[in-house]
Amino acid sequence: MSKDILEFLNYLETSRVPAGNTLVKSADFEVKRMRYSPEERRDYMSWQEVLYNVRMRERDLLAESFKQCGVSDELLKRAFALAAEKSAVEEEGDPNVPGSSGLGTLNLQ
């Protein structure tokens, strides 16, 4: 692997920008531009709202399917609570799990 790629991967992990690496400097510039731009923040928040609505719709459809199969409301509540706890650990990363990235996936919150 080239030095530039290794430095870029290190940047992704640590956010440190090595001197003389234009690839990493460009990436860092874009990250900062997007992080502090009011327009980009608005778009990000809009995307989060879309994802939330998709999750809620998926949860409702799943609950309805389970109810049609005879699963009780109490069991569904417990299952969704467990899924929410699992999701929170995945999104934040579990310090007790080596390699836990904190990158979440769509879940049943």
Residue frames as a rotation matrix with the C-alpha (Angstrom) as fourth column:
MET 1
0.582 0.813 0.000 0.00
0.813 -0.582 0.000 0.00
0.000 0.000 -1.000 0.00
SER 2
-0.031 -0.606 0.795 1.26
0.507 -0.694 -0.510 3.47
0.861 0.387 0.329 -0.79
LYS 3
-0.794 -0.369 -0.483 2.31
0.602 -0.376 -0.704 5.91
0.078 -0.850 0.520 1.88
ASP 4
-0.822 0.522 0.228 -0.50
-0.461 -0.845 0.271 8.30
0.335 0.118 0.935 0.89
ILE 5
0.061 0.886 -0.459 -3.16
-0.223 0.460 0.859 5.63
0.973 0.050 0.225 1.35
LEU 6
-0.160 -0.190 -0.969 -1.73
0.808 0.539 -0.239 4.56
0.567 -0.821 0.067 4.71
GLU 7
-0.967 -0.206 -0.149 -1.70
0.254 -0.807 -0.533 8.17
-0.011 -0.553 0.833 5.89
PHE 8
-0.510 0.854 0.104 -5.28
-0.586 -0.434 0.684 8.61
0.630 0.287 0.722 4.67
LEU 9
0.173 0.552 -0.816 -6.41
0.259 0.774 0.578 5.52
0.950 -0.311 -0.009 6.57
ASN 10
-0.526 -0.435 -0.731 -4.60
0.821 -0.037 -0.569 6.82
0.221 -0.899 0.377 9.65
TYR 11
-0.941 0.236 0.242 -6.39
-0.243 -0.970 0.000 10.16
0.235 -0.059 0.970 9.20
LEU 12
-0.092 0.971 -0.222 -9.76
-0.325 0.182 0.928 8.37
0.941 0.157 0.298 9.14
GLU 13
0.190 0.110 -0.976 -8.90
0.697 0.685 0.213 6.72
0.692 -0.720 0.053 12.44
THR 14
-0.220 -0.463 -0.859 -7.21
0.964 -0.240 -0.118 9.62
-0.151 -0.854 0.499 14.24
SER 15
0.833 0.537 0.136 -8.18
0.553 -0.794 -0.253 12.86
-0.028 0.286 -0.958 12.38
ARG 16
0.261 -0.821 -0.508 -4.49
0.110 -0.497 0.861 13.82
-0.959 -0.281 -0.040 12.32
VAL 17
0.999 0.052 0.004 -3.31
0.015 -0.208 -0.978 15.50
-0.050 0.977 -0.209 9.13
PRO 18
0.307 -0.949 0.071 0.28
0.735 0.283 0.616 14.57
-0.605 -0.137 0.785 8.18
ALA 19
0.232 -0.326 -0.916 2.45
-0.362 -0.903 0.229 17.33
-0.903 0.279 -0.328 6.72
GLY 20
-0.599 -0.607 -0.522 2.90
-0.638 -0.033 0.770 17.18
-0.485 0.794 -0.367 2.97
ASN 21
-0.798 0.377 0.470 0.02
0.505 0.844 0.181 14.82
-0.328 0.382 -0.864 2.15
THR 22
-0.876 0.439 -0.199 -2.30
-0.482 -0.798 0.363 16.71
0.000 0.414 0.910 -0.21
LEU 23
-0.452 0.737 -0.503 -4.85
0.114 0.606 0.787 13.88
0.885 0.298 -0.358 -0.31
VAL 24
-0.252 0.324 -0.912 -5.36
0.948 0.270 -0.167 14.01
0.192 -0.907 -0.375 3.45
LYS 25
-0.854 -0.077 -0.514 -5.28
0.237 -0.938 -0.254 17.82
-0.463 -0.339 0.819 3.53
SER 26
-0.787 0.603 -0.130 -8.00
-0.407 -0.350 0.843 17.95
0.463 0.717 0.521 0.86
ALA 27
-0.225 0.711 -0.666 -10.14
0.491 0.673 0.552 15.43
0.841 -0.203 -0.501 2.71
ASP 28
-0.458 -0.011 -0.889 -9.70
0.874 -0.191 -0.447 17.30
-0.165 -0.982 0.097 6.00
PHE 29
-0.974 0.104 -0.202 -10.64
-0.141 -0.974 0.175 20.59
-0.178 0.199 0.964 4.32
GLU 30
-0.525 0.820 -0.227 -13.88
-0.256 0.103 0.961 19.06
0.812 0.563 0.156 2.96
VAL 31
-0.211 0.417 -0.884 -14.76
0.814 0.576 0.077 17.50
0.541 -0.704 -0.461 6.30
LYS 32
-0.665 -0.093 -0.741 -14.34
0.600 -0.657 -0.456 20.86
-0.445 -0.748 0.493 8.06
ARG 33
-0.930 0.355 -0.091 -16.22
-0.337 -0.732 0.592 22.71
0.143 0.581 0.801 5.33
MET 34
-0.311 0.862 -0.400 -19.16
0.047 0.434 0.900 20.33
0.949 0.261 -0.176 5.60
ARG 35
-0.315 0.143 -0.938 -19.10
0.901 0.355 -0.249 20.21
0.297 -0.924 -0.241 9.39
TYR 36
-0.577 -0.029 -0.816 -19.27
0.538 -0.766 -0.353 23.98
-0.615 -0.643 0.457 9.82
SER 37
-0.953 0.291 0.084 -21.41
-0.095 -0.551 0.829 24.97
0.288 0.782 0.552 6.83
PRO 38
-0.553 0.810 0.193 -24.96
-0.499 -0.136 -0.856 25.85
-0.667 -0.570 0.480 7.90
GLU 39
0.135 0.608 -0.782 -26.27
-0.990 0.117 -0.080 24.59
0.043 0.785 0.618 4.56
GLU 40
-0.402 -0.370 -0.838 -24.52
-0.394 0.896 -0.207 21.22
0.827 0.246 -0.506 4.88
ARG 41
-0.986 0.062 0.154 -25.69
-0.128 0.312 -0.941 20.86
-0.106 -0.948 -0.300 8.50
ARG 42
-0.198 0.976 -0.096 -29.28
-0.818 -0.218 -0.532 21.48
-0.540 -0.027 0.841 7.40
ASP 43
0.145 0.199 -0.969 -28.97
-0.835 0.549 -0.012 18.82
0.530 0.812 0.246 4.69
TYR 44
-0.767 -0.491 -0.412 -27.46
-0.181 0.783 -0.595 16.38
0.615 -0.382 -0.690 7.18
MET 45
-0.815 0.510 0.276 -30.26
-0.312 0.016 -0.950 16.97
-0.489 -0.860 0.146 9.67
SER 46
0.094 0.860 -0.502 -32.85
-0.974 -0.025 -0.225 16.53
-0.206 0.510 0.835 6.90
TRP 47
-0.167 -0.243 -0.956 -31.24
-0.552 0.826 -0.113 13.21
0.817 0.509 -0.272 5.98
GLN 48
-0.983 -0.185 0.006 -31.35
-0.099 0.496 -0.863 12.12
0.157 -0.848 -0.506 9.63
GLU 49
-0.392 0.913 0.110 -35.07
-0.686 -0.210 -0.697 12.92
-0.613 -0.349 0.709 9.70
VAL 50
0.194 0.408 -0.892 -35.64
-0.915 0.404 -0.014 10.81
0.355 0.819 0.452 6.57
LEU 51
-0.575 -0.495 -0.652 -33.75
-0.243 0.864 -0.441 7.89
0.781 -0.096 -0.617 8.14
TYR 52
-0.912 0.286 0.294 -35.75
-0.285 0.075 -0.956 8.22
-0.295 -0.955 0.013 11.35
ASN 53
-0.020 0.975 -0.221 -39.04
-0.907 -0.111 -0.407 8.16
-0.421 0.192 0.886 9.44
VAL 54
0.021 -0.057 -0.998 -37.93
-0.690 0.722 -0.056 5.08
0.724 0.689 -0.025 7.48
ARG 55
-0.889 -0.409 -0.206 -37.02
-0.122 0.645 -0.754 3.32
0.441 -0.645 -0.624 10.74
MET 56
-0.644 0.713 0.277 -40.38
-0.504 -0.124 -0.855 4.14
-0.576 -0.690 0.439 12.27
ARG 57
0.223 0.733 -0.642 -42.24
-0.975 0.162 -0.154 2.90
-0.008 0.660 0.751 9.18
GLU 58
-0.297 -0.413 -0.861 -40.19
-0.438 0.860 -0.261 -0.33
0.848 0.300 -0.437 9.14
ARG 59
-0.982 -0.075 0.172 -40.91
-0.187 0.328 -0.926 -0.84
0.013 -0.942 -0.336 12.84
ASP 60
-0.272 0.960 0.065 -44.64
-0.769 -0.176 -0.614 -0.35
-0.578 -0.218 0.786 12.34
LEU 61
0.251 0.330 -0.910 -44.75
-0.876 0.477 -0.069 -2.77
0.411 0.814 0.409 9.40
LEU 62
-0.613 -0.564 -0.553 -42.77
-0.248 0.802 -0.544 -5.35
0.750 -0.196 -0.632 11.31
ALA 63
-0.873 0.339 0.350 -45.01
-0.354 0.054 -0.934 -5.01
-0.335 -0.939 0.073 14.37
GLU 64
0.076 0.957 -0.278 -48.12
-0.943 -0.022 -0.331 -5.42
-0.323 0.288 0.902 12.23
SER 65
0.027 -0.144 -0.989 -46.68
-0.646 0.753 -0.127 -8.57
0.763 0.642 -0.072 10.60
PHE 66
-0.892 -0.409 -0.193 -45.85
-0.108 0.606 -0.788 -10.07
0.439 -0.682 -0.585 14.00
LYS 67
-0.590 0.746 0.309 -49.31
-0.622 -0.176 -0.763 -9.23
-0.514 -0.643 0.568 15.38
GLN 68
0.245 0.691 -0.680 -50.90
-0.958 0.280 -0.060 -11.03
0.149 0.666 0.731 12.43
CYS 69
-0.191 -0.410 -0.892 -48.85
-0.261 0.897 -0.356 -14.10
0.946 0.165 -0.278 13.39
GLY 70
0.650 0.615 -0.447 -50.18
0.256 0.376 0.890 -13.94
0.716 -0.693 0.087 16.96
VAL 71
-0.430 -0.838 -0.337 -47.22
0.704 -0.077 -0.706 -12.32
0.566 -0.540 0.623 18.75
SER 72
0.430 0.652 -0.625 -48.40
0.903 -0.321 0.287 -10.45
-0.014 -0.687 -0.726 21.84
ASP 73
0.760 -0.087 0.645 -48.00
0.055 -0.979 -0.196 -6.69
0.648 0.185 -0.739 22.32
GLU 74
0.861 -0.442 0.251 -45.91
-0.346 -0.148 0.927 -7.32
-0.372 -0.885 -0.280 25.44
LEU 75
0.390 -0.736 0.553 -43.44
0.623 0.653 0.430 -9.52
-0.678 0.177 0.714 23.55
LEU 76
0.459 -0.179 0.870 -43.21
0.764 -0.420 -0.490 -6.94
0.453 0.890 -0.056 20.75
LYS 77
0.907 -0.106 0.407 -42.49
-0.258 -0.904 0.340 -4.17
0.332 -0.414 -0.848 23.27
ARG 78
0.659 -0.692 0.297 -39.70
-0.123 0.290 0.949 -6.23
-0.742 -0.662 0.105 24.83
ALA 79
0.336 -0.526 0.782 -38.26
0.876 0.479 -0.054 -7.14
-0.346 0.703 0.622 21.43
PHE 80
0.607 -0.071 0.791 -38.21
0.456 -0.784 -0.421 -3.50
0.650 0.617 -0.444 20.29
ALA 81
0.911 -0.309 0.274 -36.65
-0.409 -0.578 0.707 -2.40
-0.060 -0.756 -0.652 23.58
LEU 82
0.469 -0.763 0.444 -33.91
0.297 0.610 0.734 -5.01
-0.832 -0.213 0.513 23.18
ALA 83
0.356 -0.301 0.884 -33.33
0.929 0.010 -0.371 -3.94
0.103 0.953 0.284 19.56
ALA 84
0.842 -0.012 0.539 -33.05
0.016 -0.999 -0.047 -0.31
0.539 0.049 -0.841 20.67
GLU 85
0.769 -0.604 0.211 -30.45
-0.310 -0.062 0.949 -1.21
-0.560 -0.795 -0.235 23.32
LYS 86
0.293 -0.652 0.699 -28.46
0.701 0.644 0.306 -3.24
-0.650 0.400 0.646 20.79
SER 87
0.552 -0.012 0.834 -28.65
0.723 -0.491 -0.486 -0.40
0.415 0.871 -0.263 18.30
ALA 88
0.952 -0.193 0.237 -27.38
-0.278 -0.869 0.408 2.14
0.128 -0.455 -0.881 20.84
VAL 89
0.481 -0.817 0.318 -24.35
0.012 0.368 0.930 -0.04
-0.877 -0.443 0.187 21.54
GLU 90
0.231 -0.374 0.898 -23.65
0.924 0.374 -0.082 -0.45
-0.305 0.849 0.432 17.80
GLU 91
0.728 0.121 0.675 -23.95
0.453 -0.824 -0.340 3.27
0.515 0.553 -0.655 17.10
GLU 92
0.850 -0.404 0.339 -21.74
-0.525 -0.698 0.487 4.37
0.040 -0.592 -0.805 19.98
GLY 93
0.058 -0.829 -0.556 -19.36
-0.328 0.510 -0.795 1.45
0.943 0.229 -0.243 19.89
ASP 94
0.964 0.259 -0.057 -18.96
-0.059 0.417 0.907 -0.93
0.259 -0.871 0.417 22.79
PRO 95
0.305 -0.916 0.261 -15.67
-0.916 -0.357 -0.181 -0.37
0.259 -0.184 -0.948 24.64
ASN 96
0.087 -0.229 0.969 -15.78
-0.618 0.751 0.233 -4.02
-0.782 -0.619 -0.077 25.70
VAL 97
0.742 0.196 0.641 -15.89
0.338 0.717 -0.610 -5.29
-0.578 0.669 0.466 22.11
PRO 98
-0.315 -0.927 -0.203 -12.57
0.154 -0.261 0.953 -5.12
-0.937 0.269 0.225 20.24
GLY 99
-0.910 -0.148 0.387 -12.96
0.398 -0.049 0.916 -3.48
-0.117 0.988 0.104 16.85
SER 100
0.108 0.989 -0.102 -16.32
0.919 -0.138 -0.370 -1.97
-0.380 -0.053 -0.923 17.68
SER 101
-0.620 -0.459 0.637 -16.50
0.745 -0.599 0.293 0.89
0.247 0.656 0.713 15.21
GLY 102
-0.551 0.500 -0.668 -19.55
0.231 -0.679 -0.697 2.72
-0.802 -0.538 0.259 16.42
LEU 103
-0.853 0.284 -0.438 -20.97
-0.519 -0.371 0.770 2.63
0.056 0.884 0.464 12.88
GLY 104
-0.384 0.795 0.469 -24.65
-0.284 0.382 -0.879 1.89
-0.879 -0.471 0.079 13.18
THR 105
-0.961 0.249 0.123 -27.01
0.210 0.361 0.909 0.24
0.182 0.899 -0.399 10.74
LEU 106
-0.310 0.926 0.214 -30.73
-0.638 -0.370 0.675 0.63
0.704 0.073 0.706 10.22
ASN 107
-0.960 -0.042 -0.276 -32.44
0.176 0.675 -0.716 -0.69
0.216 -0.736 -0.641 13.28
LEU 108
-0.176 0.976 -0.128 -35.76
0.667 0.214 0.713 -0.89
0.724 0.040 -0.689 15.04
GLN 109
-0.845 -0.118 -0.521 -35.62
0.493 -0.551 -0.674 2.21
-0.208 -0.826 0.523 17.20
